[in-house]
């Protein structure tokens, strides 16, 4: 295996050709408006993801899968992410399509998502056509179709989002401040997609707008879900077109090089056709300590987030409204209220994304990340307290929880939007900036970070359902694990990650000047772009 990152930029295309290696052009500085349009596909992808998060755990229980095994359904997501996103990132780094390196995968992923949501939405109808019984029995054929669509949906999500983030990194080049801005745009559109998705999921009258969605196999709740996914296909098609038409990619040349429009500065990449898996595994040999700490904090952060992602609306319906998926209406009322809480969460996520760049410039990326994770810990702790209170509280005769409990739960959901914006932005900007000197392609860099995201998700998917059942069938044990992981990740980010990155920045005396009087790093005009840590202030 060749050692990545041991090449330096050449001055001309001729120099690149003389090196006998594949070259990738540093893009010209693109307008922020173009970055905004390129990031817009995140809205369409996240629309479907929001529907998946808010509606599918309750829906799969309606099909007949018990609560303790519902988390295993989500196992296909991280497993596909474990394989698909690194593989797609690797392939998109080397794609020689005339349409560019990233855009073919973005379009292909969007097509997979559209197919997947149709399979999920129509799973009950397809299962009935294949012979599923009615009358509340377990619908195994519908479950099989649902699982196929669910798996394909996660494959499509990973196929689209990884190349899109890599495309944004390609367009921003070595300007790591603009890389953070581009990732903030991506996070902003994710928030917009969340708002649309959760608003759609919380509306209970779609079946009346699309009456054809109600069938003998698909009741009102199923019809609402089906209609929401049909809307997702429309939004995804529009945003994908905007992204693909806005991005200007220069395809790999027939000689294996990529030229910019002026035929100038190029960054070299090795072209040896190594097996992808070995390249991915081998790349860990060259990771520096700051990169390892970013990966560790990312993994702990997602151990914290994934129980909430799995059971947020289920927690509202089951533990706050004390409902049952197949009995009465309290559970579905709680699910819709949970979707409303996630809608508010997304509004805060979007607002935080807008100001996150300024916060990082003032506090530093590591400190911002750590504070966000401590806030996440406090929110999960509050959820555990509310669950304990609701469990021992007798509700009024109508069976609905007191307004104060519902409002407190919605406030927690809303506050969690701020740390979620940090999770969606800072790790990607950090890993992009820190792997660039090693010569990794952006696709491979996103694949490495993805491993730190999906491996914790696999652990939570396998363990959360049986753990909850072991302690009485609620969601509190999984949330307790998430709270502990959030607390530890926050401490690591504040104490270890932040201090390591400051030390690294201080050691780069040939790239940074320290303004003692102002207490901040200053980039001289003659010095090239500096890392994303230039926003750290020395206290």
N, C-alpha and C positions, 0 to 999 in steps of 0.2 A: 504494500500500500504506500502510495506517495504521501509525503508530509504536506498537509495543507498549510497555506499561509506563509510559505518560505519565498514567495516571489514578491517583487516590488513593482509598482506601476511603471510602464514604459512610456516614453515620451511620444512615440509615433506609432502608427499602424505598422510601419516597416519593422520597427523594433519588435513588435508583437509577433509578426510573422517569422522573424529571425529566431525567436525563441522556440518556435515549433509547438506552441501550446495554444489552446483555445483562449480567446480573449473576450471579455465582456466590457462594453463601453460604459464609462461613467456618464450618466445622462446629464444634459444641461439642466440648469436650475429651472424647474417647472413652476408655473404659477400655483398659488395655493388653491385657486378656484378649480384648477384641473385636478389637484389632489383630492379636493372635496368631491368632485364628480366620480373619480375613480373609486373612492371609498363607498359610494352609494349602494353597491351591491350588498353590503353588510345589512342594509335595511331589509331587503327581501329575504335574505337568509335568516336573519334574526326574527322576522315575522313568523316564519314556520317554527323556529326554535322556541319562541315564546308560547306558541300554541302547544308544542310538544311538552314544555315544562309545566304548563298550567292545567292541561286537560288530559294528557295521556295516562298518567298514573291512575287517576280516577277511572278513566275509560277502560283500561285493561282489567280493572277489578270488576267492572260491569260485565265484561266478557267471560269472567269466571276464574281469573287467577287470584288466589288468596293474597292478602296484604303482605304476609311475610315473604312471599316469593315475587312480589311486584318489582322489587329492586333488581332482581336477576334479569328482568326484561331489559333494563338499562345497561346490562353488561355488554351487550352487542355494540353499544356506542363507543365506550373507551377501547374495546378490542379492535374495532374498525379504525379508530383514531390511532391506535398504537402501530398499525400496519400502514393504513392508507395515507395519512398526512405526511409522514417521513418519506414514503415512497413517491407520492405525488410531488413533494418538494424537491426530491432528488431528480425526478424525471423532468420537472419544469425548468430546473437549472440547465438542462441539456437539450431541451426541446428545440428542434430545428424547423418547426412549422413556419410557413410564410406569414402566418397571422401573429407570430410572436411566441415567446416562451410561456407566458402566464395565461394569456387570454383563452387559448383552447381548453385549458383545464377549468377555468372559471365557467365557460359556457357548458362544458360537459358536466360539471358539478351541479349547475343550475338545472339542467335537464334531468339529472338523477333525483334531485330534490322534488321536482314537479311530479315525477313518476311515483316517488315514495309517498308523498302526501295524498295522492289519489288512492293509492293502495290502502293506506291507513284509514282514510275517510270512508272508503267503500268496503272495508274489510267485513263488516257485518252482512252487507248485501251479497258479497262474493261468497262468504261462508254459507249463507242460506242457500244460494244457488248450488253449492257443492254438497248440500245435504245436512247442514247443521239443524239440530232440533230447536224448537222454541220453548216457551214456558219457563224461562229463567235457568235452564240447564247450562252447563259449561259448553261453550261453542268452540270446539277444538279447531275446526277449519278456519273460522274467523280469526282465532288466535294465531294460527299459522300464517295467514295472509298479513295480519297485523305485524307479526314479527319480521316478515320479509320486508314490508314497507318501512318499519322502524329501523332495521339494519341499513337498508338502502338510503334512508334519510340521513343517517349519521355519516355514511360514506360520502353522500353528496355534500353535506356540510363541510367535512374535512377537505374534500376535493376543491371546494370553492374558496374557503376562507384562507387556507394556507397560501395558495398562489396569489390571492389578492393582497395579503399582507406583504408577501415577497415582492409583488409588483410595486407597492408603495415604497418599499425600501429601495428597489431599483431606481425609481424615479427621484428619490431624494439623495441617492448616492452616499457620499461620506459626510453630508451635512446632518449630523445627528440631532441637532435641534429640530430641523425640519422633519426628521424621522419621527420624533416624538409628536410633532404637530400632526403628521399624517396618521399616526396611530390614534391620536385623539379624535381626528375626524372619523376614523373607522369606529371608534368607541361611540362617538356621537350618533352615527347611523345605526349602530347596534341598539342604542337607546331608543331611537325613533322606531325601529322595527319592533322592539319590545313594547313600546307604547301602543302601536297599532295592533300587535298580536294579543296583548293582554286585554286591551279594550274590546277586541273582537271576541275573545274568550269569555269575558264577563257579561256579554250581551246574550240574553236568553231567548230572543225572538227571531233568530235567523231563519228558523224553520218556517215562519210565516212569510218571510220575504222570498225564500226559495222553497215553495211548497213541494216541489218535486223531490226534495231531499228526504222527506218522510216516506218510509216504506214499511211493509209488514215486518221486515227484519231490523229496521232502523227506526227507533222511536225518536222522541223529541230531543233528548240529550245527544243521541247519536247524530241526528240531523243537524243540530247546531254545530257539532264538530265538523261534519262533512262540509257544510256551507263555509265555515271558517277556512278550511283548507283550500277550497275552490278560490276564495279571495286571495289566499297566499300565492297561488300559482300566478294570478294576474300581477300582483305587486312584484314578485320575483322576476317575471319576464320584463317588466318595465325597468327595474333597477339594473338588471344584467345588461340590457341594451345600453343604458347610460354609461355603465362602467366600460364596456367593451369598446364603445365608440369614442370615449374620452381618452383612453390610454393610447399613447403613441409608443409602440414597441418596434425596435429594429430587429428583424429575425437574424438568427445565426446564419452566417454566410456558408456557402457550399464548401469553403476552405476550412470551416470550423471556427471562424472568427466572427466577432460581432463589432461592427463599425458604428460609431456615432455619426451624426449628420455632417460633422466637419472632418471626420477621419482622424481625430486627435486622440487625446489621452485614453488609454485602455488599461483595465485591470486584468491580470492573467489568472486563469484557472487551469488546473491540470485536466487532461482529457483521457487519461487512462481509463479503460472500461472495466473498472473494478465492480465486483458484485456489490449491489446496493447495501445489503445487510452488513457486509464486512466494512464498507466505508462508514456507515452510520456508527457501528460499534467502535471501529478504529479511531473515529474522530474524537472520542472521549479521552484518548491519550494526550491530546493537545490542549485540552481545556485548562484554563488558568483558574486560580483560586476564586477570583471574583465571579467567574462564570459558574463554578460549582455552587457557590453560595446563592446565586440567583436561582439555580435549578432547585436547590434544597428549599429555599423559601417558597418558590412556586409550588412545589409538591405539597408542603405543609399547608399552604393557602388553599389548595384545591381539596385537601382532606377536610378542611373546614367548610368549604362551599358546597361540596357535593351532597351531603345529607339534606341541606336546605333546598338545593335544586331538585332533588328527588321527591321530597315530601312537603314542599311549602304549602301548596293548596290542599293536599291530603291532610296535613296538620290542622289547617283551618277547619276543614269539614269534619274531621274525625275527633279532634281533641278540643277545639273551641266550640263547635256546634254540636258535638257529641252525636254525629250522624253515622249512618251505615250506607255504603254505596248502593245496596240493593233494597233498602228499607226506607220508606218515607222520602221527604224532600229536604230535610235538614242538611244532609251531606252535600247535595248539589248546591244548596244555598251557600254553604260554607266555601265550597270550591269557587263559586263565582265571586264571593267576597275576597277570597285569596287572590284571584286574578285581578281584582280591583286594587288590592294592595301592591301587587307586582306592577301594575300600571303606574302607581305613584312612585314605586321604586325606580322605574325607568325614567320618569321625569327628573328625579334627582340624579340618576346616572348621567343623563344627557347634560344637565347643568354643570355637574362636576367635571365632565369631559372638557367643557369649554374653558374652565378656569384652571385645569390641572397643570398646564404648562407653567403658568405663573406661580402656582404653589410649589412646583418642583424647583423653579429658579430661586425661590426664597428659602425653602427648607432642604432641598436636595431630594433626589429620587428615593434613596434608601430610607430616609427618615419619614417621608410621606407614605411610603409603602407600609412601614412598620406601624405608624399611627393608624392607618386605615384598618390594618388587621386587628389591632387592639380594639378599635371601635366595633369590628365584626364580632369579636369575642364577647363584648358587652351586650350586643344585641341578641346573640344566641343564649347568653346567660339569662337575659330577660324573658326569652321564649320559654326556657325551662321553668322559670318561676311562674309564668302565666299558666303553663300546662299543669303544674302541680296544684295551683289554686283552683283551676277549672275542674280538675279531677275530684276534688273534695267539696265542690260547691253544688248545691241543689239549684237547678234552674227553675224559672217560672213555669207555669202550667203549659204555656205554648211551646216549651222546649227550646226556646231561643236564648242565647247567652245575653248577659247584660250589655248595654251599649258601651259601657266603660271598657269592658274586656275586648270587645271588637275594635274599638278605637285604639286601644293600646297595641293590639296586634298589628293594625294597619300602620301605626306610627313606626313600629319596629321594621316592618317590610319596607317602609319608605326610607328610613335612615340607611338601611343596608345598600341602597343605591350608590352611595358615596364610595364605600370600599370596593363595590363591584366595578365601578368605573376605573379605579386604580388597578384592580386585577386585570381588566381588559386592556390596559394601556402600558403601564410601566414595565412589566416583565418583557413584553415584546420589544420595546424600545431598548431596554438594557441588553437583551441577548443579541439584538441586531448590531448594536454598537460594539459590543465586546467580542463578537465572533468575527467581525469584519477584518481586523488585523491578522487573523489566522488564515484568511483566504477562503473561508467557507462561503459557498453560495448562500443566498438568503433563503432559498428553499430548504437546504440542509439545516440551516440555523433554526428555522421554524420547526423542522422535524425534531431536532434535539430538544427544544423547549416543549414540544408536544408530548414527548415521553414523560417529562416531569408533570404533565397535566393528566394524562390518561392512566398511568400506573396507579396513582391514588384513587382514581375513579373506579378502576377494576377492584381494588381492595374494598372500597365502600359498597360497591354493587354486590359483591359476594357476601360481605359480612353484615351489612346494616339490617337486612330483613330478619335473618336468624337472631341477631343480637336484640332487636326490638321485641321479637317474639319471646325470647328468653326472659325478658323483663316485663312481660305483660301485654305485648302486642301494640304498644304505642310507638310514637316517633322520638320520644325523649332520649333514649340511649344513643341513638345516632347523632342527635343534636349535641349531646354532651361530648361525644368524640370530636365533633366539629368545633365546638367551643374551645376545647383543649388545644387542638391543632392550630386554631386561629391565634390563641394566646402565645403559643410557642413561636409560631412564625413571625408574629409581631416583635417579640423580643429579639429573635435572631436578626431581623431586618434592621432594628434600631441599634443593637449593640454590636453585632458582628458585621453584617453586610455594609452598613453605613460607614463604619470605621475602616474597613478594608478598602472600600472604594475611595475614601478620602486619602488614605495612605498612597494608593496607586496614583491618584491624580497629583499629589504632591511630589511624587517621584518623577513625573514627566516634565522636568524642568526645561527640556528643549522644546516643549509644545505649549507650556502655560507660564504666564507671568502672574505672580501673586501681588495683588494690590493690598499692601499692609494697611494703609490708612482706611481704605474702603471696606476691608474685610471680605473681599470676594475675588474670584479668579477673573482675570481679564485676558482676552485673546488679542494679541497685537495684530495689526492689520496685515503684517507680512507673514504671519504664521497661518498655516492651513487650518481646516476645520478641526475642532477639538471634540472630545467625547461628550456623551450625554451628561457626564458628571460635572461639566463646567458650571452647572447651576448650583453646585454645592457651595454654601457659604461657610467660612471657617469661623467658628465661635471660640 
